[in-house]
Amino acid sequence: MREEMRRAKVFLSFCLISGSVFGEASDHLLTLKSEFPYGLLGDDYGILTKSDLAINACHFKPKPYPPEPLIDPYEYWQCFESRSISLNCDSSGIRDDHEGIMGLVVVKTYKNQAKHEYIERRPWPIGECKNFLKDLRLLLTGTSHACISGSFIENETGKTGGKISSWLFERLKTSKGCEGRSCHFTEKIKQEYCSDLKS
């Protein structure tokens, strides 16, 4: 009888702790989605803050996904399992007269049987591109999920019939930090782009 009581107490404690943690995570997500209803597609796994979504909302007018017209500068956040993300400096050996061989940052991932390709808007000198990918790999190492912010380009059907979504890459964030354009909601960003936004 005592053993059954002990097990019941342990189980009850576990349920209370789990409920509390789930409630906090649920409240966090509810807060983000109520203040920025279009900025986050899916769950953020506790990675994003209101400031992360505020940056996107003050650069361009928020729109529901998918935006109309399809190509729109507003950036959406999506989160993926870190292990599903691959990184590449796509280069066909194209040279710039001043900067040498150039490469595009390409971040690929899969979610719900759909492929997502995030492509940097401009090519980088290949050395800088590779160094940036090293920084991204450090952010991904040892994390379960990563969130990527980008502007939607298009959906298309691949050769095998699967869905492929193309995005312009802006930044990647994990529980360890952020890399990319406008990672921090600085006072300068607030003054230049969204002085009327409450953060």
Beta strands, then each sheet from edge to edge (+ up, - down):
strand 1: 40-41
strand 2: 75-81
strand 3: 86-90
strand 4: 95-96
strand 5: 100-111
strand 6: 114-119
strand 7: 124-125
strand 8: 145-157
strand 9: 163-174
strand 10: 177-180
sheet 1: 1+ 2+ 8- 9+ 6+ 5- 3+
sheet 2: 1+ 2+ 8- 9+ 10-
sheet 3: 1+ 2+ 8- 9+ 6+ 5- 4+
sheet 4: 1+ 2+ 8- 9+ 6+ 5- 7+
end
